[in-house]
Amino acid sequence: MASGRMFDEVGVLPDTFVLQPAAERPSWTQAFADRWLWEKARAKDRVIKAYQFIAIKFFMVRLTPPEAHAALPLWSRIKSYFPPRSGWYNFQLLQSAMIADALYKDMYTALAAGNLDRVEGKLKRDVLASLRSRVLSRGSHTDTRWKLEKYNAKPRTVAYTVALVDPNKPKWRQTWMQQAVVEMDTEQSLVRTKRVIRPGGREEVVEGKKESGGTVREYVVIQKLVVDGVEEGWKIWGMTRATTLADVKKAERKRLGLEEEEGEEV
């Protein structure tokens, strides 16, 4: 567990609040109580996540071992205690939407081309295995071309969490993870091509019509590990969904020790 591989098994971190689009939230005028409950859950999540981020960034993680810090010239040591502090890890909350966007396009482009080797280090193992099976299932004579036609909205980070494995480890040898959920709202298209053998053994590529996927909204989960102080790259963990009012009510009943309502939709 200390290796940080436990994060691969956890998936989306517990109690992650994934922000819904504004149009899908309860109405302030028609369902005030429900909207107030949803907003309280959202605010509570933001406060907890902010506390975790501040604690880990400024107090629980360091890039420089104490002996190396002590060996620095006096002026360098003094400067290291004031922003921008070189000993603080550069968490990438503000860059997470851009990172997820690039990984998302790389993943679908590679899937369409049937060449997943080029994104092997950018996807979690079981995601990569699932995509490989999809490539195999379409046959060796069928190819596809995927294109992101346009963004309906700018990619946005709708959840961000930082978590440690063991707070008691030395600060410069910590194992922790950044995890972000990014909403991708796009228009996509797909063109299928098939290689056929004509009489005489001549191979010909037949291109099908462009298939429009319409509006595609996906919540992409990306994560980045630092294991024993050694940084890894960002990877796509998979997809998730937004936190609904039903999710909030379910969590509230669980907190109060009440039974789950029958037929509850999540």
Steps between C-alpha positions, in 0.01 A plus 500: 500500500788738576600485134197706405349223287199506732390812310458289184247286684309785667384664178323831551591603853218465757271800553612668178239760407481531122332826405190478280429740213292793625194392298488162675510630857182533709320828442526772764140608433328164448700278738667732748552237772661258257725770353602614848590142596703460180680833551585413862652171388695680231631765743596237758692306237686811386602589857625147572690478173656843554613400850652177368678684220648764731608243759671275246660773289633720779553265794517132400708490180850631430725464199830549683629271781598685823871429456496642146308806619751553783786491250356792300658845532340712771322734257355203306369348823338829600335541158367144514265599783321763290293469181581379246653223708713257304429230757126497427369249249337652192148361508322546166144593588496793258646292216284190553233588241763557231678175594176299489407653164831389345479149647136465389581586139809278499298207634217518246733573208710195589189285550364595158835433335533167680845601625478502878871446556559874468272574798600204715660721764204740503225255597436289807565131432139380499391794280772408251395134507136594437593715201721226356206260511287755312765526228516121465121467486465718191728277291827551318340632179308787657656834590349816642585869517380697801471876508400746767294739290449774756474582870151586620666638812855547615636194688461571870620336818192400701680315780856498632645302790841441653551195721787343697560131571686539831522843670774368731756441225792745459377809316754468216417130442124524506256312280200699385264550212336784315164408349286726284166455328465709184176554310538462123198630306570451130371416155677198350499306175625164379581370151529125445712356221519138391764322297344262248660262252374545144512234227859447397629549853495879486446662840276804519411729788129580520415804707166522673296808581601731780308401812413783733506413866300811581554665835730293719543596865748291694659542840863396459688389811874564487754432771868546571702308757813585691634175649763530774585846369534385137257671262305315232303643208132585470275213392135454416340286769165474324165677494251589771178701528382818670380504860121520499246604761426131555868443582493784750183370669642148515819626665299708747284203603812290543651769722186505714488121520171474310405219264524554127169572331366227272512572130746782549654619177860613495 
